[in-house]
Amino acid sequence: MKFHVLTLFPEMMRCCLSYGIMGRAAEKGLISLHAVDIRDYTQDRHGKVDDYPYGGGAGMLMQAQPVYDAYLAASGGRAVRTVYLTPQGERFTQQKARELSGEEELVLLCGHYEGIDERVLEDIVTDYISIGDYVLTGGELGAAVMMDAIARLVPGVLGNENSAQEESFFNDLLEYPQYSRPEVWRGKAVPEVLLSGDHNRIAAWRLEQARERTALRRPDLYGVYQAKQLAIKQLSADKRNSIHMMESLKRGRGEIIYTSLWSGGEDIVLYDREAGVCMLAAENPEKGKNMAGIVPEAARLVLTAQPFLEDILTERGYRLFLRCRQVLYTQKSPLPVRHREIRRLSLEDFEEVRLCCAAGGEGPGGAHDGCGGQCEEPGGTFDRLGGPGVDEAYLRKRLQAGALYGAFFQGRLAGIAGIHEEGALGLLHVAQECRRCGIGASLEAYVINRMLEKGWTPYGHVEEGNEASMKLQEKLGLYVASKTFLWMEKKLANEADV
Ligand code: ADE
């Protein structure tokens, strides 16, 4: 992750990447800082970057030209996400940090004085962010806060992968209390349960503590948590057809925009802001029509198991791109993985991933004779790999997020599988020449096992008619939901109806 910070005080920013975890991550090349001094780009011979606001008013404004030229120097003409730190922005949250940690580079623009000429903001800023409801003298401290919160979510920055998940704000609860040596300090003993070695008891105690602490310190968060728990409980009555929503809520991704579940109904509009995915369930077409009206403008994709919503969503500018069956793995025990050479992929593997997925059998060469052609497992694409949102940019994002795994054969990438942005298992693709050798099954089993380690229920979507994939799901022990699911994609504004 590369941070370009546009600032009048570059030195102030440099110290952020000099110490502790951030310092080590920078040394390892996992994160880097490009501090751009806006003053270097002024055309004023006295080095001035500010001037009086038109129409009068207190204070000075930063002028458009030096900010714009500093931005061009930082972005190099690439379409880089550009954040303006301002008290007028959207509140910075853990969710926003997670979203931004998926970018390869970010521009952070720090304002000073009374602000920045609106015209340059209109041209370059993609996100307006505030770190809290108070006014600072400039954006630098905000940029430092953002860099820290984002960098620690970049894969590899925190040694222990689990630690970024268990902490405060994961799953809408604050973190439970923690204790270290000595066992007794100033007469206070560590809670007995933590010394018991009983992992189930410890997990239950921690959850209870997290609940109590959240209720006491952050009743606002606790209200959201309780509402989601109630919705999960209602949805669990039809788990196979609702697992996508239950998991979205459990993993702290989905926000409930509307629901009648709390009063015994079946309607819900759930929005995963980060993935731009809206999940929709409606009791009947009439309600569906109203609910489609509150699907957020920014939702790129809508997932629903109600066929009558197809026409309603089509009217609202969406188009069907996948009719599929939902499959889920309900056991807790990990699956056996036959193929040995599977590992998490990183951005460095992008070129190989691209080649492996390219059409026309451009994948790794050489026949796979490991099974002597005896095994029967299919290994082809089983979900929306080739569909919308699964382009090179999406593959890069999933690599960056550490959500893609690769199986290697004779040192070359033979297939991939991973976890989609909203949390479904998928992206399974085996290179043409490596199919029917069990690599697909091993890859899927491997990803399922990673999801189980996180305490998730793995689920995915199999395109209707893909019998080979359906057989694979059954073989791995996944259940198939009774309803047909529709993935709808937002049409581009200038796209003709098809
Ligand atoms: N600049 C000034 N105040 C700010 C705040 N609260 N958040 C982000 N940037 C700022």
Boltz pocket constraint, residues with backbone or C-beta under 6 A from the ligand:
constraints:
  - pocket:
      binder: B
      contacts: [[A, 85], [A, 86], [A, 87], [A, 111], [A, 129], [A, 130], [A, 131], [A, 132], [A, 133], [A, 134], [A, 135], [A, 136], [A, 137], [A, 138], [A, 139], [A, 142]]
      max_distance: 6.0
